[in-house]
Amino acid sequence: MSKFNDDFSKAFATRAIHTPACRDAHGSPHVPIYNTTTFAFDSTANLLEVVDGKKVGSLYTRYGSNPSITSLEEKLASLESAETAFAFCSGMAAEAALFLSHGRNGIVCLGDAYGGTLELLSSQLPLLGIQTNLILGTEIDKLDEILNGGVKLVFFETPTNPTLDIFDIRAIVAKAHSYGAMVAVDSTFSSPVNQRPLELGADFVVHSATKYLGGHSDLTAGVLLGAKDLLEPVWNWRKNLGSTIDPETATLLSRSLRTLVVRMRQHNATAQLIAEAMERHPRVSRVFYPGLLTFPSFELARSQMHGFGGMLTIEIKGDGNAASIVADNLNIFTLAPSLGGVESLVTQPSTTSHHDLTKKERSRRGISDSMLRLSVGLEDPEDLIADLNQALANI
Ligand SMILES: *Cc1c(COP(=O)(O)O)cnc(C)c1O
């Protein structure tokens, strides 16, 4: 059952394939890999024009001024309705550049976030004197007090990992802006096909392109998007931290984007089928998927997303050991961290992403040992459901 209003415009899918500047001098329909670190000029005057930003031109690959990189960024910006996109060598590199360029007046992270993000915010940025506040989704009423204290950057993921919590992007933007603070959304779980936070008023969007944007578990990359003036200081951080994407990965990621829309449509459809099947399964106590009518944030999800995504979490009737037994008996779902690829993956949050937390802290975050997180791939839905059914029959 599709409960969701499919508003992918023709222009969106078309833009995922065509980039205005994608033809090169030889007529290649897609920008090839410019495996080159530097670019030649015929005069110092011409070189100076590019250095001074008076003329657009390729200069030096670490600066991001390489056609393989700039054409990728143009396409990413178009898909997220952003003025500017900067591509990085990983999702964490994109986040680090964001925090260093716009988080120096304090950062508040709302809700659960990726392990690396939490570590950067709680252990490393404070070493540089950056004040960080980490609050749970249930503590959202603390946001006013924190913003009142002068914190200027609100960061959150939506949907979150692994409980698929949905944060109201419009409402948080309105609050943050009323305090003169900016909002950055990690939209990795959705991809721009399913959610475009900048259209809802957010100031920045960050993605681990390693996940759905890349989509084949074969590249590591990140992207930060937003208005041109806000991204200007980020450019220098990326340049001098040296965290720019390389031309080969940029080209591979560009290729992935051409199939992003069809991949996401199938991820959405298959995950919906699996969520509905698991909701009926006698050995499953709870299913966390924003596309289920029974999901507490279903209406909110529908109001800000264009699709509910390929990530879902099931809680089985049984303890952590029973959940491990189910995970170990899956044949098509592969036991591996990460997400967003063509192949289906399974993780047990209590033994992977949230293993370092105490059991008490996990339960404070609504994470139980009997949860299994599924990244639904592009295999036949019937095969995936049969795989889950046979694995669940072992407990
Ligand atoms: C994986 C992930 C990251 C980090 O991305 P890398 O590409 O591994 O650096 C950040 N946020 C979310 C939500 C992720 O899933």
The ligand as a MOL file (V3000), in Angstrom:
LIG
                    3D

  0  0  0     0  0            999 V3000
M  V30 BEGIN CTAB
M  V30 COUNTS 15 15 0 0 0
M  V30 BEGIN ATOM
M  V30 1 C 27.7720 6.7680 7.8890 0
M  V30 2 C 27.1960 7.9830 8.4320 0
M  V30 3 C 27.9860 9.1170 8.6790 0
M  V30 4 C 29.4850 9.1290 8.4470 0
M  V30 5 O 29.7800 8.9640 7.1000 0
M  V30 6 P 31.1680 8.4040 6.5220 0
M  V30 7 O 31.0010 8.5200 5.0500 0
M  V30 8 O 31.3320 6.9990 7.0110 0
M  V30 9 O 32.2420 9.2950 7.0520 0
M  V30 10 C 27.3600 10.2560 9.1490 0
M  V30 11 N 26.0300 10.2910 9.3770 0
M  V30 12 C 25.2480 9.2120 9.1740 0
M  V30 13 C 23.7870 9.3000 9.4430 0
M  V30 14 C 25.7940 8.0310 8.6900 0
M  V30 15 O 25.0110 6.9670 8.5050 0
M  V30 END ATOM
M  V30 BEGIN BOND
M  V30 1 1 1 2
M  V30 2 1 2 3
M  V30 3 2 2 14
M  V30 4 1 3 4
M  V30 5 2 3 10
M  V30 6 1 4 5
M  V30 7 1 5 6
M  V30 8 2 6 7
M  V30 9 1 6 8
M  V30 10 1 6 9
M  V30 11 1 10 11
M  V30 12 2 11 12
M  V30 13 1 12 13
M  V30 14 1 12 14
M  V30 15 1 14 15
M  V30 END BOND
M  V30 END CTAB
M  END
